[in-house]
Structures are given as C-alpha cells and as structure tokens.
C-alpha cells in the first residue's frame, strides 16, 4: 500500500501535487465556466439528466 507523502494544499497555495497544472490551464477552465460561456450554450446542452447509483 502506498504511503501518503504530503497533503494537497493546492486550494490554498496553488501548488498542485500533480505538478502539471499551469496558469494557462486554469485560465482555460475559468473561461469554460464563466457566465458568458454559459449564456452561449444550446438548449440541448442544458437538458436535465438523471443519474442513479446501482450500489
């Protein structure tokens, strides 16, 4: 079993344990999640779906 070597504090310090999260990537994700991006979606993209656990 793998030992935990450090604690992920990226939400506080911006240092991600994966080491590959760049500011460009974060800016890209922010653009995808912005209010302006949400307004430009088709109605089909906003359809409600149901998810079910089978456990």
N, C-alpha and C positions, 0 to 999 in steps of 0.2 A: 504494500500500500504506500502511495506517495505521501511524503511528509509536507505539511504546509510550511513554506519557507518565508512568506511575507504576507501581509494583509493588504488588500486592494483599497487604496485611499484615493483613487483617481477622481472621484466626485469632489474631493476637497483640494487636491494638489495638481490635477491634470496629468499625472504620470500614470499611464496605463500599464498593467502587468504584461500585456501582450507586446508592448514596445513598438507597435506599428500604427498607432493612432496619431494622425497628423492634424494640424490645424486646418489644412485644405479639406480633409475628410470631414471634420466637424462642421466646417462651413457648408459643405455639400449637403450633409444631413439636415442642418438647420434650414437651408433653402427648401428642401423637400417637405419640411414640416411647417413652414411659415403659413400664415393666414392667406397670403396672396396665392401661394401654390394650391391651397385647399379650395379657393374660390374658382380655380380654372379646371376643376375636375368634371367629368361627365356624370350624369345621374346614376349610370350603371356602376360607376366606381364607388358610389356611396350606398350601395344596396346593403341591407341588413342580412347577415348570415348567422346561422345558429351553429354553435359548437357544443359537442356533447362529449363528456368523459365516459369511457367504457370501463373504467376501473371500478 
